[in-house]
């Protein structure tokens, strides 16, 4: 069973698209949204890692010259 966006499917059918094509389009868009969510999660982890690295570098510089 695949994830679909029902409102999109209904809108496409009401606009005159074939039901099978509307279902496929809704499934592809739902998959795209899932991929974007995964990228956002990865980006949040990377931002956290860069922040921690920057804090460590600043601490080392502070100790070296302070």
Biopython code that builds the backbone (N, CA, C, O; Angstrom):
import numpy as np
from Bio.PDB.StructureBuilder import StructureBuilder

atoms = [
    (1, "UNK", "N", (0.845, -1.182, 0.000)),
    (1, "UNK", "CA", (0.000, 0.000, 0.000)),
    (1, "UNK", "C", (0.881, 1.232, 0.000)),
    (1, "UNK", "O", (1.774, 1.359, 0.837)),
    (2, "UNK", "N", (0.641, 2.127, -0.919)),
    (2, "UNK", "CA", (1.457, 3.320, -1.015)),
    (2, "UNK", "C", (0.711, 4.527, -0.452)),
    (2, "UNK", "O", (-0.518, 4.567, -0.419)),
    (3, "UNK", "N", (1.483, 5.488, -0.021)),
    (3, "UNK", "CA", (0.929, 6.712, 0.521)),
    (3, "UNK", "C", (0.447, 7.596, -0.628)),
    (3, "UNK", "O", (1.156, 7.770, -1.620)),
    (4, "UNK", "N", (-0.749, 8.151, -0.495)),
    (4, "UNK", "CA", (-1.286, 9.042, -1.528)),
    (4, "UNK", "C", (-1.871, 10.275, -0.869)),
    (4, "UNK", "O", (-2.252, 10.255, 0.302)),
    (5, "UNK", "N", (-1.934, 11.334, -1.632)),
    (5, "UNK", "CA", (-2.582, 12.554, -1.173)),
    (5, "UNK", "C", (-3.984, 12.586, -1.778)),
    (5, "UNK", "O", (-4.155, 12.878, -2.961)),
    (6, "UNK", "N", (-4.974, 12.283, -0.958)),
    (6, "UNK", "CA", (-6.347, 12.152, -1.428)),
    (6, "UNK", "C", (-6.922, 13.425, -2.008)),
    (6, "UNK", "O", (-7.641, 13.379, -3.006)),
    (7, "UNK", "N", (-6.619, 14.567, -1.401)),
    (7, "UNK", "CA", (-7.155, 15.828, -1.900)),
    (7, "UNK", "C", (-6.603, 16.135, -3.284)),
    (7, "UNK", "O", (-7.331, 16.613, -4.154)),
    (8, "UNK", "N", (-5.328, 15.865, -3.488)),
    (8, "UNK", "CA", (-4.729, 16.092, -4.800)),
    (8, "UNK", "C", (-5.362, 15.166, -5.833)),
    (8, "UNK", "O", (-5.690, 15.585, -6.943)),
    (9, "UNK", "N", (-5.526, 13.927, -5.458)),
    (9, "UNK", "CA", (-6.145, 12.955, -6.367)),
    (9, "UNK", "C", (-7.553, 13.395, -6.760)),
    (9, "UNK", "O", (-7.919, 13.349, -7.934)),
    (10, "UNK", "N", (-8.337, 13.819, -5.776)),
    (10, "UNK", "CA", (-9.690, 14.283, -6.050)),
    (10, "UNK", "C", (-9.681, 15.512, -6.958)),
    (10, "UNK", "O", (-10.501, 15.616, -7.871)),
    (11, "UNK", "N", (-8.764, 16.431, -6.712)),
    (11, "UNK", "CA", (-8.688, 17.644, -7.530)),
    (11, "UNK", "C", (-8.325, 17.315, -8.970)),
    (11, "UNK", "O", (-8.889, 17.887, -9.903)),
    (12, "UNK", "N", (-7.390, 16.398, -9.153)),
    (12, "UNK", "CA", (-7.005, 16.028, -10.513)),
    (12, "UNK", "C", (-8.142, 15.327, -11.254)),
    (12, "UNK", "O", (-8.356, 15.569, -12.442)),
    (13, "UNK", "N", (-8.868, 14.461, -10.554)),
    (13, "UNK", "CA", (-9.993, 13.767, -11.177)),
    (13, "UNK", "C", (-11.086, 14.770, -11.543)),
    (13, "UNK", "O", (-11.680, 14.689, -12.618)),
    (14, "UNK", "N", (-11.343, 15.715, -10.640)),
    (14, "UNK", "CA", (-12.373, 16.727, -10.916)),
    (14, "UNK", "C", (-11.954, 17.645, -12.059)),
    (14, "UNK", "O", (-12.807, 18.215, -12.741)),
    (15, "UNK", "N", (-10.650, 17.793, -12.273)),
    (15, "UNK", "CA", (-10.157, 18.625, -13.369)),
    (15, "UNK", "C", (-10.182, 17.882, -14.696)),
    (15, "UNK", "O", (-9.933, 18.480, -15.743)),
    (16, "UNK", "N", (-10.480, 16.586, -14.667)),
    (16, "UNK", "CA", (-10.626, 15.839, -15.900)),
    (16, "UNK", "C", (-9.547, 14.807, -16.156)),
    (16, "UNK", "O", (-9.522, 14.201, -17.227)),
    (17, "UNK", "N", (-8.660, 14.594, -15.206)),
    (17, "UNK", "CA", (-7.603, 13.596, -15.391)),
    (17, "UNK", "C", (-8.166, 12.187, -15.180)),
    (17, "UNK", "O", (-9.166, 12.001, -14.486)),
    (18, "UNK", "N", (-7.518, 11.223, -15.779)),
    (18, "UNK", "CA", (-7.877, 9.821, -15.604)),
    (18, "UNK", "C", (-7.588, 9.416, -14.159)),
    (18, "UNK", "O", (-6.615, 9.889, -13.572)),
    (19, "UNK", "N", (-8.408, 8.557, -13.585)),
    (19, "UNK", "CA", (-8.251, 8.152, -12.185)),
    (19, "UNK", "C", (-6.888, 7.506, -11.941)),
    (19, "UNK", "O", (-6.239, 7.802, -10.938)),
    (20, "UNK", "N", (-6.452, 6.637, -12.837)),
    (20, "UNK", "CA", (-5.161, 5.963, -12.651)),
    (20, "UNK", "C", (-4.017, 6.970, -12.686)),
    (20, "UNK", "O", (-3.077, 6.867, -11.897)),
    (21, "UNK", "N", (-4.089, 7.941, -13.591)),
    (21, "UNK", "CA", (-3.041, 8.963, -13.663)),
    (21, "UNK", "C", (-3.061, 9.868, -12.434)),
    (21, "UNK", "O", (-2.011, 10.273, -11.935)),
    (22, "UNK", "N", (-4.251, 10.180, -11.955)),
    (22, "UNK", "CA", (-4.371, 11.005, -10.750)),
    (22, "UNK", "C", (-3.791, 10.279, -9.543)),
    (22, "UNK", "O", (-3.127, 10.898, -8.711)),
    (23, "UNK", "N", (-4.032, 8.977, -9.437)),
    (23, "UNK", "CA", (-3.471, 8.205, -8.325)),
    (23, "UNK", "C", (-1.952, 8.173, -8.400)),
    (23, "UNK", "O", (-1.273, 8.333, -7.385)),
    (24, "UNK", "N", (-1.418, 7.967, -9.598)),
    (24, "UNK", "CA", (0.040, 7.918, -9.768)),
    (24, "UNK", "C", (0.677, 9.260, -9.431)),
    (24, "UNK", "O", (1.722, 9.305, -8.784)),
    (25, "UNK", "N", (0.053, 10.351, -9.866)),
    (25, "UNK", "CA", (0.574, 11.682, -9.559)),
    (25, "UNK", "C", (0.555, 11.946, -8.058)),
    (25, "UNK", "O", (1.508, 12.513, -7.524)),
    (26, "UNK", "N", (-0.498, 11.551, -7.376)),
    (26, "UNK", "CA", (-0.604, 11.740, -5.929)),
    (26, "UNK", "C", (0.459, 10.916, -5.202)),
    (26, "UNK", "O", (1.050, 11.386, -4.229)),
    (27, "UNK", "N", (0.704, 9.696, -5.668)),
    (27, "UNK", "CA", (1.740, 8.854, -5.052)),
    (27, "UNK", "C", (3.126, 9.466, -5.245)),
    (27, "UNK", "O", (3.934, 9.479, -4.316)),
    (28, "UNK", "N", (3.404, 9.973, -6.450)),
    (28, "UNK", "CA", (4.719, 10.566, -6.710)),
    (28, "UNK", "C", (4.943, 11.806, -5.866)),
    (28, "UNK", "O", (6.044, 12.016, -5.359)),
    (29, "UNK", "N", (3.913, 12.633, -5.707)),
    (29, "UNK", "CA", (4.052, 13.827, -4.887)),
    (29, "UNK", "C", (4.252, 13.461, -3.419)),
    (29, "UNK", "O", (5.040, 14.106, -2.727)),
    (30, "UNK", "N", (3.559, 12.448, -2.941)),
    (30, "UNK", "CA", (3.730, 12.007, -1.555)),
    (30, "UNK", "C", (5.146, 11.491, -1.333)),
    (30, "UNK", "O", (5.734, 11.737, -0.280)),
    (31, "UNK", "N", (5.700, 10.778, -2.313)),
    (31, "UNK", "CA", (7.076, 10.296, -2.198)),
    (31, "UNK", "C", (8.054, 11.457, -2.192)),
    (31, "UNK", "O", (9.032, 11.443, -1.445)),
    (32, "UNK", "N", (7.798, 12.461, -3.019)),
    (32, "UNK", "CA", (8.645, 13.650, -3.058)),
    (32, "UNK", "C", (8.641, 14.350, -1.702)),
    (32, "UNK", "O", (9.696, 14.757, -1.214)),
    (33, "UNK", "N", (7.472, 14.491, -1.094)),
    (33, "UNK", "CA", (7.389, 15.134, 0.218)),
    (33, "UNK", "C", (8.140, 14.324, 1.272)),
    (33, "UNK", "O", (8.744, 14.899, 2.177)),
    (34, "UNK", "N", (8.108, 12.990, 1.163)),
    (34, "UNK", "CA", (8.848, 12.151, 2.103)),
    (34, "UNK", "C", (10.346, 12.370, 1.952)),
    (34, "UNK", "O", (11.074, 12.427, 2.943)),
    (35, "UNK", "N", (10.801, 12.492, 0.715)),
    (35, "UNK", "CA", (12.226, 12.718, 0.463)),
    (35, "UNK", "C", (12.670, 14.075, 0.996)),
    (35, "UNK", "O", (13.759, 14.188, 1.558)),
    (36, "UNK", "N", (11.853, 15.095, 0.830)),
    (36, "UNK", "CA", (12.183, 16.425, 1.340)),
    (36, "UNK", "C", (12.254, 16.398, 2.866)),
    (36, "UNK", "O", (13.128, 17.036, 3.452)),
    (37, "UNK", "N", (11.359, 15.677, 3.506)),
    (37, "UNK", "CA", (11.382, 15.570, 4.963)),
    (37, "UNK", "C", (12.664, 14.887, 5.432)),
    (37, "UNK", "O", (13.241, 15.282, 6.446)),
    (38, "UNK", "N", (13.112, 13.868, 4.704)),
    (38, "UNK", "CA", (14.352, 13.183, 5.074)),
    (38, "UNK", "C", (15.549, 14.122, 4.917)),
    (38, "UNK", "O", (16.455, 14.109, 5.750)),
    (39, "UNK", "N", (15.560, 14.923, 3.876)),
    (39, "UNK", "CA", (16.652, 15.872, 3.664)),
    (39, "UNK", "C", (16.670, 16.918, 4.773)),
    (39, "UNK", "O", (17.738, 17.289, 5.261)),
    (40, "UNK", "N", (15.498, 17.392, 5.170)),
    (40, "UNK", "CA", (15.431, 18.376, 6.257)),
    (40, "UNK", "C", (15.954, 17.789, 7.569)),
    (40, "UNK", "O", (16.629, 18.479, 8.332)),
    (41, "UNK", "N", (15.646, 16.528, 7.828)),
    (41, "UNK", "CA", (16.149, 15.877, 9.039)),
    (41, "UNK", "C", (17.665, 15.772, 9.003)),
    (41, "UNK", "O", (18.337, 16.062, 9.993)),
    (42, "UNK", "N", (18.204, 15.356, 7.863)),
    (42, "UNK", "CA", (19.657, 15.267, 7.719)),
    (42, "UNK", "C", (20.311, 16.635, 7.873)),
    (42, "UNK", "O", (21.371, 16.750, 8.488)),
    (43, "UNK", "N", (19.695, 17.658, 7.327)),
    (43, "UNK", "CA", (20.233, 19.007, 7.423)),
    (43, "UNK", "C", (20.254, 19.489, 8.872)),
    (43, "UNK", "O", (21.200, 20.159, 9.286)),
    (44, "UNK", "N", (19.234, 19.159, 9.636)),
    (44, "UNK", "CA", (19.198, 19.545, 11.047)),
    (44, "UNK", "C", (20.349, 18.894, 11.809)),
    (44, "UNK", "O", (20.973, 19.540, 12.651)),
    (45, "UNK", "N", (20.634, 17.635, 11.528)),
    (45, "UNK", "CA", (21.747, 16.942, 12.184)),
    (45, "UNK", "C", (23.069, 17.582, 11.780)),
    (45, "UNK", "O", (23.938, 17.787, 12.626)),
    (46, "UNK", "N", (23.231, 17.899, 10.504)),
    (46, "UNK", "CA", (24.471, 18.525, 10.047)),
    (46, "UNK", "C", (24.669, 19.899, 10.672)),
    (46, "UNK", "O", (25.793, 20.260, 11.022)),
    (47, "UNK", "N", (23.606, 20.662, 10.818)),
    (47, "UNK", "CA", (23.716, 21.974, 11.452)),
    (47, "UNK", "C", (24.153, 21.830, 12.911)),
    (47, "UNK", "O", (24.963, 22.618, 13.401)),
    (48, "UNK", "N", (23.624, 20.840, 13.591)),
    (48, "UNK", "CA", (24.016, 20.595, 14.974)),
    (48, "UNK", "C", (25.496, 20.215, 15.052)),
    (48, "UNK", "O", (26.216, 20.682, 15.935)),
    (49, "UNK", "N", (25.942, 19.366, 14.125)),
    (49, "UNK", "CA", (27.336, 18.927, 14.118)),
    (49, "UNK", "C", (28.285, 20.095, 13.837)),
    (49, "UNK", "O", (29.338, 20.196, 14.467)),
    (50, "UNK", "N", (27.931, 20.965, 12.911)),
    (50, "UNK", "CA", (28.762, 22.129, 12.605)),
    (50, "UNK", "C", (28.817, 23.061, 13.808)),
    (50, "UNK", "O", (29.875, 23.609, 14.118)),
    (51, "UNK", "N", (27.704, 23.243, 14.482)),
    (51, "UNK", "CA", (27.675, 24.084, 15.675)),
    (51, "UNK", "C", (28.575, 23.552, 16.773)),
    (51, "UNK", "O", (29.289, 24.318, 17.420)),
    (52, "UNK", "N", (28.546, 22.251, 16.987)),
    (52, "UNK", "CA", (29.404, 21.662, 18.012)),
    (52, "UNK", "C", (30.878, 21.760, 17.624)),
    (52, "UNK", "O", (31.730, 22.014, 18.476)),
    (53, "UNK", "N", (31.178, 21.562, 16.352)),
    (53, "UNK", "CA", (32.559, 21.674, 15.882)),
    (53, "UNK", "C", (33.058, 23.102, 16.045)),
    (53, "UNK", "O", (34.179, 23.322, 16.503)),
    (54, "UNK", "N", (32.240, 24.064, 15.677)),
    (54, "UNK", "CA", (32.614, 25.468, 15.822)),
    (54, "UNK", "C", (32.846, 25.824, 17.287)),
    (54, "UNK", "O", (33.790, 26.547, 17.603)),
    (55, "UNK", "N", (32.009, 25.331, 18.172)),
    (55, "UNK", "CA", (32.188, 25.579, 19.602)),
    (55, "UNK", "C", (33.504, 24.980, 20.089)),
    (55, "UNK", "O", (34.201, 25.590, 20.901)),
    (56, "UNK", "N", (33.845, 23.796, 19.602)),
    (56, "UNK", "CA", (35.114, 23.177, 19.996)),
    (56, "UNK", "C", (36.312, 23.957, 19.487)),
    (56, "UNK", "O", (37.285, 24.129, 20.222)),
    (57, "UNK", "N", (36.269, 24.433, 18.253)),
    (57, "UNK", "CA", (37.369, 25.210, 17.685)),
    (57, "UNK", "C", (37.528, 26.519, 18.443)),
    (57, "UNK", "O", (38.649, 26.925, 18.753)),
    (58, "UNK", "N", (36.421, 27.182, 18.741)),
    (58, "UNK", "CA", (36.494, 28.441, 19.498)),
    (58, "UNK", "C", (37.088, 28.189, 20.874)),
    (58, "UNK", "O", (37.878, 29.000, 21.357)),
    (59, "UNK", "N", (36.731, 27.093, 21.512)),
    (59, "UNK", "CA", (37.291, 26.751, 22.826)),
    (59, "UNK", "C", (38.799, 26.535, 22.731)),
    (59, "UNK", "O", (39.549, 27.010, 23.584)),
    (60, "UNK", "N", (39.248, 25.820, 21.697)),
    (60, "UNK", "CA", (40.694, 25.594, 21.531)),
    (60, "UNK", "C", (41.437, 26.903, 21.266)),
    (60, "UNK", "O", (42.521, 27.119, 21.807)),
    (61, "UNK", "N", (40.871, 27.762, 20.451)),
    (61, "UNK", "CA", (41.507, 29.059, 20.186)),
    (61, "UNK", "C", (41.555, 29.887, 21.457)),
    (61, "UNK", "O", (42.559, 30.542, 21.736)),
    (62, "UNK", "N", (40.490, 29.864, 22.219)),
    (62, "UNK", "CA", (40.437, 30.611, 23.477)),
    (62, "UNK", "C", (41.521, 30.131, 24.442)),
    (62, "UNK", "O", (42.180, 30.945, 25.089)),
    (63, "UNK", "N", (41.707, 28.823, 24.542)),
    (63, "UNK", "CA", (42.720, 28.268, 25.435)),
    (63, "UNK", "C", (44.129, 28.548, 24.933)),
    (63, "UNK", "O", (45.037, 28.755, 25.738)),
    (64, "UNK", "N", (44.330, 28.558, 23.620)),
    (64, "UNK", "CA", (45.659, 28.774, 23.056)),
    (64, "UNK", "C", (46.118, 30.220, 23.208)),
    (64, "UNK", "O", (47.298, 30.468, 23.459)),
    (65, "UNK", "N", (45.212, 31.171, 23.062)),
    (65, "UNK", "CA", (45.600, 32.572, 23.069)),
    (65, "UNK", "C", (45.070, 33.329, 24.274)),
    (65, "UNK", "O", (45.341, 34.521, 24.418)),
    (66, "UNK", "N", (44.331, 32.669, 25.129)),
    (66, "UNK", "CA", (43.712, 33.372, 26.255)),
    (66, "UNK", "C", (44.494, 33.300, 27.534)),
    (66, "UNK", "O", (44.071, 33.855, 28.548)),
]
sb = StructureBuilder()
sb.init_structure("model")
sb.init_model(0)
sb.init_chain("A")
sb.init_seg("    ")
for serial, (resi, resn, name, xyz) in enumerate(atoms, 1):
    if name == "N":
        sb.init_residue(resn, " ", resi, " ")
    sb.init_atom(name, np.array(xyz, "f"), 0.0, 1.0, " ", f" {name:<3s}", serial, name[0])
structure = sb.get_structure()
